[in-house]
Amino acid sequence: MNRLSIACCFALVAAGSIPSAADDEPKAKTENKLDFHAFVDVYYAYNPNHPANGRSFIPGTGTTARDANTFGLNLAQIEVSLPADPVGFRIAVGAGTGEEVLHLAEPGGSDAWRHLLLASLTYQTHVGRGLAFEAGIMPAHVGFEAFSSKDNWNYTRSWLGEFSPYYETGLKVSYPFSDHWSGGLYVLNGWQTIGDNNSAQTFGTQVAYGSDKVSASFNTLAGPELANNDSDWRVLGDFVLTVRATPSWSVGASVDVADESRPAGASVSWWGAAAYARFAPEGSRYAAALRAEYFDDPDGGISGTAQSLSEATLTFEYRPVDHLILKVEGRYDRSSEPVFATHPLDAQAQPVLSTNEPLFLVGVVATF
């Protein structure tokens, strides 16, 4: 989609939210359906490496707990939505260190769409079992983890999450084939971008299964992602599985495999896998989650360094009252190459790099 198409999407969102003066009854019905949600997500992160640049993780990542040894605002978000009946919309705006990292790859830099997180229009038809269309800025259909830390089992995110899109801009067409199976087709501007960095589109698919105990999906993304390059394609295959093994235990898995051609006939590839487990007794305000993953980027195609990454994360969660979430987390990352900043400076006044990074943090989320 080009900028004109994006403008049309936003115009449709605005038009769908303006009630008609000629129809008072639908107006009242629509206003009663509006949903407002907000949350504030703050944290304190202690990094024993004491990075001289004040940043944990690898440059360009860190959508949670980016700043080391300090208190930080990860994300404050306000969202308004209208369920599709048959037309609905969703708009979310936010601010914080997570939002700053999220938009780094936008053409023109993070300030281009600084505080806009979601803005989409949905049209639910009565064709078959419910053919639906959604256009605008939407959550990405790939990956195990969402952008909001409150919606994830752990507080920080995996490398699989950091190196795949959290949002996408374009058109989605979805259809439920049965009570358990559904599918989706996507035409998008690109890999986590609102503005476009070339004149080609990215295409995606999803086949999903859902039941009371099992949810699974196989997702794809394919299209040119390099700036000003419409010829070299990036292709991603993404598999996500969640199983509620018992009323208290849930387990999950995620696997990504990607390949990208480069100019002059070269190509790069990367892959990763993560396993998840969560213990949350029914009726309890406590939960615990464990994540372990391995991410291999032998060509430096997505992380910027030819390396393999591994990490293990343990998270304890407590909800003392409704609308308040406390997460205490310990995490250990290791790379085959020195990529994590430490406190000493080298001769060029840059942080000396290490192959490992421990991290301990407390995150607090208040929802409204």
N, C-alpha and C positions, 0 to 999 in steps of 0.2 A: 504494500500500500504506500502511495506517495503522500506528500503533505496535504494535498487536496483531499485525499480519501480520509486521512486522519481528521481533518477539519470537519468533514461531513459527519463522521462518527460522533464528534463532540456536539455538533449541531443537533443531531438526532437525540442525544442524551438530554440536552437542554429542552428540546421540544417535547420529549416524553414526560418531563417533570413539570411542565406548565399546564395547569388545569384549564379546561375550556369554560369560558364564561357562559356559553350557550347550553351547558349540561350540568346543572347543579348536583344532581344525584351522583353521577360518576365522580364529580369533584370531591364530594365528601367521602366517598368510598376510597378513593386513592389516598387522601390525606390520612385516613385512619390506618392505612397499611404501611406508612413510612416507618422504617426502623432506624434508630440512631444507636451507634455503638462507639465507644472510645476506650482507650487504655493508655497507661503510662508505664514504661518499662525502664527501670534504672538499675545500675549495677556498680559493684566494686570488684575490680580484678587485680589480683596480685601475681606478678610475673617474676619468679626468682632470677631470671636472666637480667632483670633491670635494663630493658632496652634503652639505649641512649636516645633513640628517636621517639620514645614513648608509645611505640606501636607493637602489639602482639601480632602473630601470624605473618603471612607473606604480604608484601606490598600489593595493594589492589584487592585484598580479601579482608575478612574480619567484619562481617555484617552483624556480628554480636561481640560484645566485649572487646572492641578494637583497641581502646586506650588502656595502657598498662599502669598499675599502681596508682590508680586515681578513681574517684567516683565519676560515673558517666551516665548520660541520658542515651540509652540505646535507641529508643523509639517512642514517640508520643503520636498517637494516631486517632483521627476522628473519621468515622464512616457513616454515610447515610445510604440507605438502599430501599428499593421498592420491589417486592416480589413480582415476577412476570405474571400478569393476569389480564390480557395476554402480553402486555408490554411492561417491562421493569427496567431498573437501572441500578448501578452501584458506583459510588464515588468515595474514595478514601484519600485523605491528605495526611502527611506526617512530617516529623522533623526528628533529628537525632543522628548519632554517629553511624548507625546502621543504614539509614537512608542516604547519608553522604557516600558511603561505599557502594551502595546499590546502584547508583546512577553514574559511576565513574566512567563507564564505557559509552555513555550517550554522546552522539556527535555534538561537539561544542562544549563537552565537559558536563560535570554533575549539575551545574547551575541551569542548564537548559530546561530541565523539567524538575527543578529542585525539590519541591514538596509534594508532587503528584505521585501517588502510589497506584491507584486503580481508578478507572473511569470507563464504564462499559454500559451498553444498552443491550437488553435481552428481549427477544420476541419468541414466545412460546405458542406454537401452532397446535391445531387439532388434527394434524395429519398423522395417521396411524396411531402409534402409541405416544406420540408427542415430539415431533420434529422441532428442534429449537435452534435459534440463531443468537449468537452473541458477538458484538463488535466493539472494539475499543481496546483499552489496556486491561488485561486480565491476569490472574495468577497463572503461572506456567503449568502446563499439564504434565511435566516431567518431574521426577524426583520424589523422595520419601518425605522430605522436610519442607515446611512452609516458611515464608519470610518472617512471620510473627513468632517470636520465641515462645509465647504462651501456648501456641498450638502444637509445639513439638515435645517429645519425650525428654530431650536434653535441652539445656539452655543455649550452649554454643552449637554451631552447625558443623556438619561433616565437610571434608574436602569434596566429596561428591556433590554436596549442595553448593559450595562456594564456586565450583567450576562448571556449574550448569545454570540455566536461567531460573530466576525467581518470578519473573513476569514476562509477558509477551504482548505484542500489539498487533491487532489484525482482526480476522474473522474466524469464528468457530462455528461449526455445524455439528450438532450432536443428536443422537437418536438412541432410545432404549429398545433393544431388540426383544427383550423379555424382562421378567422380574429380576434377573440376575446379570444379564449381559447388556453392554452398551458400547457405542463406538463414537468416535469424533474425528472430524477432519479440520485442518487448520491452514489458513493462508496468512502469513505473518511478515512483518517488516524485517525481522531478523532475530538474532540471539540476544535476548534481554536488551532490547532497544525500542524506544518510542519513535524518535527520529530515525531516518534511514541513512546508512553510511555507504550505500550503493543503490543501483536502480533495479536490483533483482529482489524477488520474494523468497521467503523460507516456507517450506511446507511441513506439516506435521500430521501425525495420525495417533489414535489411541484406541485400543481394545481393552475393555475393563470388565471385571467380574466382581460382584459384590453379594455377600450374604451376611447372616448374623455373626458368623465366625471367621470368614475368610474374605479378604479383598485383595485383588491383584490387578495389575495393568501392565501392558506392554506399550511403550510410547516411542515415537520417533520424531526426529527433527532433521531436515535436510535442506540445504540451500547455501548460497555464497555468503560468507560472513566477513571476509576481509574488506577493508575500506577501499572504495573505488575499484572493486574487483567483482565482476559478475560471472567469472568463469570457473573459479576454484571453489569447490563445494565442501562444506563440513557436513558429515552425516553422523548422527547420534542414535544409538539404540539404548533404551532405558527400561529396566524391569523393576517393578516394585511389588512387594508382597507383605501383607500383614495378616497374622493369624491370632485369633483370641483363643488360646489353648485351653484356658480355664477361666472362670469368672474373675480371677485375680491376676493371671499371667497373660501377657501378650508378647508376641515375638514378631520381628520383621526382618526383611532383607531388601537390599537395593543393589543393582548392578548396572553400570554404565560402560558402554564400549563406543569409541568415537574414532573417526578418521577424517583427515582434511587434506585435500590436495593443495599444493603451493605452486607459485609461478615457477617456470622452468622445469616442470615435470616432477618436482620433489613432492613428498607427502609426509605428514606427521600423524601419529596416532596416540591414544591414551585410553586407559581403562581403569575401573575401580570397583570395589565391592565393599559393602558395609553390612554388618549384622547388628540387630537391636533386640533388647529385651526389656520389658517393663513389668514391675510388680506393683499393683494398685488394688488392695483388698476392697471389696464392695462395701460402701458405706464409710470408708476410712478417709481421713483428710491427708494421709501420707501416701507417698509413692516413691519408687526408686527405679532408675533406668540406667542401663549399661549399653554403650556403643563401642564397637571395634571395627576398624576399617583399614583397607590398604588401597593406595592410589598410585598408579604407575604412569609416569609421563616421560618416557625414555627420550623423546625428541624435544622436550620443553615446549610442546605445541600449545598448551593451555595455561600452564603455570608460569611460563617464562624461564624455567630452568630444567635441564634434563635431570630428572630425579625420580625417586620413588618416595612416597610419604606413607607413614602409618600413624595411627593415633588410637588411644583408648580413653573413653570418657565415662565417668560415673557421676550420676546426678541424683540428689535427694530432693524431693518436693514436699512442701507442706502448705496446706491451705487453712490458715487459722480461722478465717471467716469467709463467707461468700464474697466473691469479687476480689480476693487478695491471694496472690500466688507467690510463694517464696521458694527459690531454688538455690541449693548449695552444690557446687560442682568442682570436681577435680579433673584435670585433663593433662595428658602427656602426648606430645607430638615428636616424631623423629623423621628426619629426612636423610637420604643418602648423600646429600650435599649440604654445605653450610648455607642456610637461607634465613635463619631466625636471628634477629638483632639482639645484641647483648650490650652491656654498659661500656666496655672500653672502646676507644676510638682509634682508628688506624691513622696512617700518615696523611690521608686525605680528609681527616676529620669525619669519617663515616663510621657507623657502628660496626664493630667486629662481629662476624657472623658465626653462629653455632649450628650444629646438626640436630639439636634437640631443644624443646621448649616445654617446661612445665607451666601450668596455669591453674590458679585457684580463684574462685569467684563466688560472689553472692549476687543473685538477681532477684529483684522484686517487681512484680507486675500488678497494678491495680486496674481492674476492668469496670466499666460502667455501662 
